[in-house]
Amino acid sequence: MTGSAPECVALAEGLREMRARTGLSLVALAERTAYSKSSWERYLNGKKPVPRQAVEALCAMAGEPAGRLLALWELADAEWSGRARHTRPPAQPAPTPPPTPALVPAGAVGTRADEGVHRRARRHGLFIAGAGVAAVAILAALSLRSPGAAGSPASLASPTLDPVPGCQGKACDGKDPNPMACGLPGRVDSLGPPHRTSTGTSVEIRYSEVCAAAWGRIWHSKVGDMIEVSAPGALPRRVVIRNAADTGSYRFTSMIGDPNRTNLRLCFTPAGVTVRECFDS
């Protein structure tokens, strides 16, 4: 099994937790990303190495920071690629019981008998040092699974490895922000605070400087709720909450490319109601 190492198992567990927060089925994950249903099944069960971009996309859909899972991904990737085997200290042989000291003449103390004791002490010390290094490495890997702990790795994401955005400006019109890598943590901001509607649903306008595009986000919704984001001179983009799975996760409209970020408007229409609540950027 590809993910049998502790680091790979920890990553698979973290991915399953993140997927549960999205409330999305495997089919829904496949629809919203560049990865198939069967690929997601293998990623979530540790049967196949998961691309870094898939980890980032899953965190973006859950609306969660990607730092912890990306730190786990780095450790798992080292296992998959074989780098970890080249960086671990070599296993040291277990120390053997010291032999019964031979009787030596009184004048021989400090010669051969002493040298044998020193050699055994050095071997024993090397074994303890190697075991200590391995223990520290394992503890460090396990500590990454505890968000909020001291030294939390929430900021360990390496920006140099981030995927290139799939579109920019007008080229983003009508496209989903997640597969285009526009909604990744660190690439998107809220234009103003989130708005809580009269029915308890939350909505906000999102904007990515990297992609020069905007879209709407809705959560705590009900089946039949709808949001629409619009800008002067652009086609409005909307999303409707279709089923119960959608109510338990963030849902996004498609994007408006290259808008004037000060003239954006998001309107919310509750299920079964025609009156809209609108909010401006």
C-alpha positions in Angstrom: 0.0 0.0 0.0 1.4 3.4 -1.0 0.4 5.2 2.2 1.6 2.6 4.8 4.2 4.9 6.4 3.0 6.9 9.5 3.3 10.2 7.6 1.2 8.9 4.7 -1.5 7.5 7.1 -1.6 10.9 9.0 -2.1 12.8 5.7 -4.9 10.4 4.6 -6.7 10.9 7.9 -6.3 14.7 7.6 -7.7 14.6 4.1 -10.7 12.6 5.2 -11.4 15.1 8.0 -11.1 18.0 5.6 -13.5 16.3 3.1 -16.0 15.7 5.9 -16.0 19.5 6.6 -16.8 20.2 3.0 -19.9 17.9 3.1 -19.1 16.9 -0.5 -19.4 13.4 -2.0 -16.7 12.0 -4.1 -18.8 12.8 -7.2 -19.1 16.4 -6.1 -15.3 16.6 -5.4 -14.7 15.3 -8.9 -17.1 17.9 -10.4 -15.4 20.8 -8.6 -11.7 19.8 -9.2 -9.5 18.4 -11.9 -9.4 15.0 -10.2 -11.7 12.1 -10.8 -13.9 10.3 -8.3 -11.7 7.2 -8.3 -8.6 9.4 -7.8 -10.2 11.1 -4.8 -11.1 7.6 -3.3 -7.5 6.6 -3.6 -6.2 9.9 -2.2 -8.5 9.8 0.8 -7.6 6.2 1.6 -3.9 6.5 1.2 -3.8 4.2 -1.8 -2.1 6.7 -4.1 0.2 9.7 -3.7 -1.9 12.9 -3.7 -0.9 16.0 -5.6 -0.2 19.1 -3.6 -2.7 21.0 -5.7 -5.4 18.5 -4.7 -4.7 19.1 -1.0 -4.9 22.9 -1.6 -8.1 22.6 -3.5 -9.7 20.5 -0.8 -8.8 23.0 1.9 -10.1 25.8 -0.2 -13.4 24.1 -0.6 -13.6 23.6 3.1 -12.7 27.2 3.8 -9.8 26.1 6.0 -6.1 27.1 6.1 -4.0 24.6 4.2 -0.8 24.9 6.3 -1.3 21.8 8.6 -2.2 19.5 5.7 0.6 20.9 3.5 3.1 20.2 6.2 1.9 16.6 6.4 2.0 16.4 2.6 5.7 17.4 2.7 6.5 14.5 5.0 4.4 12.1 3.0 5.9 13.2 -0.3 9.3 12.6 1.1 8.2 9.0 1.8 6.7 8.6 -1.7 9.7 9.9 -3.4 12.2 8.0 -1.3 13.9 11.2 0.1 13.1 10.2 3.6 15.2 7.0 3.3 18.2 9.1 2.5 17.8 11.5 5.4 17.1 9.1 8.2 20.1 8.1 10.4 21.2 4.5 9.7 19.9 2.0 12.2 22.5 1.0 14.8 22.9 -2.6 15.9 21.6 -3.3 19.4 24.3 -3.3 22.0 25.6 -6.7 23.1 26.1 -7.5 26.7 29.7 -6.9 27.8 31.8 -10.0 28.0 33.1 -11.2 31.3 36.2 -9.1 31.9 39.3 -11.1 31.6 41.8 -11.2 34.4 44.7 -9.1 33.7 47.9 -8.5 35.6 47.9 -5.6 37.9 50.4 -3.7 35.8 48.1 -4.0 32.7 45.3 -1.8 33.9 44.6 1.0 31.4 45.7 -1.0 28.4 43.7 -3.6 26.4 40.9 -4.0 29.0 40.3 -0.2 29.1 40.4 0.1 25.3 37.6 -2.5 25.0 35.4 -0.7 27.5 35.9 2.6 25.7 35.0 1.0 22.3 31.8 -0.5 23.7 30.8 2.8 25.3 31.3 4.7 22.0 29.1 2.1 20.2 26.4 2.4 22.8 26.5 6.2 22.7 26.1 6.2 18.9 23.1 3.9 19.2 21.4 6.1 21.7 22.1 9.2 19.6 20.6 7.6 16.5 17.5 6.4 18.4 17.1 10.0 19.8 17.2 11.5 16.3 14.6 9.1 15.0 12.3 9.7 18.0 12.5 13.5 17.5 11.5 13.0 13.9 8.5 10.9 14.7 7.3 13.2 17.4 7.7 16.2 15.0 5.6 14.4 12.4 2.9 13.5 14.9 2.8 17.0 16.4 1.7 18.3 13.0 -1.6 16.5 13.5 -2.5 18.7 16.5 -3.8 22.1 15.2 -3.3 24.9 17.8 -0.4 23.2 19.6 2.7 25.1 20.3 4.8 25.6 17.2 1.7 24.9 15.0 2.9 24.5 11.3 -0.1 26.5 10.0 2.4 28.8 8.1 4.6 26.1 6.6 3.0 26.2 3.1 5.8 26.8 0.5 4.6 29.5 -1.9 7.3 28.5 -4.4 5.3 25.2 -4.9 1.9 26.7 -5.3 0.2 25.9 -8.6 0.1 28.6 -11.2 -3.4 30.2 -11.4 -5.5 28.7 -14.2 -6.7 32.1 -15.4 -6.4 35.8 -14.9 -8.7 38.8 -15.5 -11.2 38.4 -18.3 -10.1 34.9 -18.9 -11.6 33.9 -15.5 -15.1 34.9 -16.6 -17.6 32.2 -15.8 -15.0 29.8 -14.4 -15.0 28.0 -11.0 -12.4 29.7 -8.6 -11.3 26.4 -7.0 -10.1 24.4 -10.1 -8.5 27.6 -11.3 -6.5 27.8 -8.0 -7.8 31.3 -7.5 -9.4 30.5 -4.1 -6.4 29.0 -2.4 -5.5 30.4 1.1 -3.3 33.5 0.7 -4.7 34.2 -2.8 -8.2 35.5 -1.9 -9.7 38.1 0.4 -13.2 39.0 1.5 -14.4 42.4 0.2 -15.8 43.6 3.5 -17.1 41.5 6.4 -19.3 38.4 5.9 -23.0 39.3 5.9 -25.6 37.3 7.9 -28.9 37.4 6.2 -32.4 37.5 7.8 -32.7 33.7 7.5 -29.3 33.0 9.2 -27.5 32.2 5.9 -24.0 33.8 5.6 -22.7 35.4 2.3 -19.7 37.4 1.2 -17.9 38.7 -1.9 -14.5 37.1 -2.5 -11.7 38.7 -4.6 -8.4 37.3 -5.8 -5.6 39.7 -6.6 -3.6 36.9 -8.3 -6.5 36.1 -10.7 -8.0 39.6 -10.8 -11.4 38.1 -10.4 -14.3 38.1 -7.9 -17.1 35.7 -6.9 -19.7 35.1 -4.2 -19.6 32.6 -1.4 -22.6 31.2 0.7 -22.7 28.9 3.7 -25.1 28.0 6.5 -27.6 27.8 3.7 -30.9 26.0 3.0 -32.0 24.1 0.0 -33.3 26.6 -2.6 -31.3 29.5 -1.4 -29.5 31.5 -4.1 -26.8 34.1 -4.4 -25.8 36.3 -7.4 -22.7 38.4 -7.7 -22.7 41.2 -10.3 -20.6 44.1 -11.6 -21.2 46.9 -14.1 -20.6 45.7 -17.7 -20.3 42.0 -16.7 -22.7 39.0 -16.7 -24.0 38.3 -13.2 -22.9 34.9 -11.8 -25.1 32.9 -9.4 -25.3 29.6 -7.5 -28.3 27.8 -6.2 -28.3 25.4 -3.2 -29.6 22.2 -4.8 -29.4 19.6 -2.1 -28.7 18.9 1.6 -25.0 18.2 0.9 -24.6 21.7 -0.4 -26.1 23.2 2.8 -23.2 21.8 4.9 -20.4 23.4 3.0 -19.2 26.5 1.3 -20.7 27.0 -2.2 -19.3 29.5 -4.7 -20.6 31.3 -7.8 -18.4 31.3 -10.9 -16.1 34.2 -11.3 -16.4 37.7 -12.8 -13.1 38.5 -14.5 -11.3 41.8 -14.1 -14.1 43.7 -12.2 -13.9 47.1 -10.5 -13.7 45.7 -7.0 -15.5 48.8 -5.5 -18.6 48.3 -7.7 -19.4 44.7 -6.9 -22.8 43.6 -5.5 -23.9 40.3 -4.0 -27.7 39.6 -3.7 -29.2 36.8 -1.6 -32.6 35.2 -2.4 -34.0 32.9 0.3 -35.7 29.7 -0.7 -39.3 30.3 -1.7 -39.0 34.1 -1.5 -38.7 36.7 -4.3 -37.4 39.6 -2.2 -33.6 39.9 -2.3 -31.1 41.1 0.2 -28.2 42.9 -1.4 -24.8 43.9 -0.2 -22.2 46.1 -1.9 -18.4 45.8 -1.8 
